Amino acid sequence: MTFSVAKVATWLHQVDKSRAVVGWWPEQFATDDERLAYKVQDAFLKKQMVKQGPLVGYKIALTSPQILAQTGLKGPAYGPIRKKRVFEHKATVRADRWTRLGAELEIILTVNADVPAPKGKPYDKDSIAQYVGSARAGFELIEDRGADYSRLAVNPLIMDAGWNGGSLLAKPNKDWAKLDLGNLNGSVSFDGKVVREGHSGDVLGHCYNALAWLANKLGDHGKRLKKGMIVSTGSMVACQFVPPGSTATGRIEGLGEVTLKYELPK
C-alpha cells in the first residue's frame, strides 16, 4: 500500500476526536522516512488548528536520559503547540477528554525576535541566546493515547504532534536571566507528594542547546521560529501519568510552579 500523508493525517484526526487508544502504530501508516513523518505532522496540524487555534510554538521531545530510558527512543524531535492549548499558571482539565494524560516538567522559553535560518554554521547555545526573551517553569501536557511503551518508534511520535496535548506556563519571572538555567532542580508532585525529581542540566546540558537544535532543525525543514513563540525545551523528568481526580504540581527552583487539576467527569 502506498503511504499517503493525507490518509494518515485524517486517521490521526479521527483518533484525536474519539480519544481512541492506540497501543501501537498501524503497520500501514508506518514509515522510516523522518521528513515524511514531519509532513504528516504538518497535515495533522492543519486539522488541529480548526478548533485548537494557530501555531504558537514548538515542543521538543526526547532530550533527557529519563525520557530516553522511559521510551527507548533516540531524539530529539519536535511537535507543534496550538494557541488554545496554552494555559497560564493553573489549569483544570477533565479526565474524560483525555486518553491518558502525562505531565512533563520543562523550562519553557519565549522567542523575542524572528530567528533567521542558520547560515554558514548551525546555531549553538551561545549564538541562540540572543533570541531568548524569557524563561518559565511549565508542564507539557502529554497525550500518548495509551501507547505501549515497549513498542514505540520515533516517527509515529513525530506524526502525532509529538504527543503535545497542551502547555501550562508558570507566572512570568522578571529575574529569570539571573538564574543558571542549566543548573536548576525540579520536581513533580501529586496531591502534595513528590513523585519525581530532575535537573535542568539533563536536557541536552542546557535548555539553550535544545532551542539551538530546534532552530537548526526547523531551518532544515524550511521553517523558523518567530517572535512571540514559546518553546517547551524538553522534560527533565520521565513523563508522569496523572491519576484522574488528583492535582499535579510542577516546580523548578527560581522559575516558579504550575498546578494542574485532573478533574473526574461530573
Buried (B, 14 or more C-beta within 10 A) or exposed (E): EEEBBEBBBBBBBEBBEEBEEBEBBEEEBBBEEEEBBBBBBBBBBEBBBEEBBEBBBBBBBBBBEBBBEBBEBEBBBBBBBBEEBBBBBBBEBBBEEBBBBBBBBBBBBBBBEEBEEBEEEBBBBEBBEEBBBBBBBBBBBBBBBEBEEEEBBBBBBBBBBBBBBBBBBBEBBEEBEEBEBBEBBBBBBBEEEEBBBBBBBBBBEBBBBBBBBBBBBBBEBEBBBEEEBBBBBBBBBBBBBBBBEBBBBBBBBBBBBBBBBBBEEE
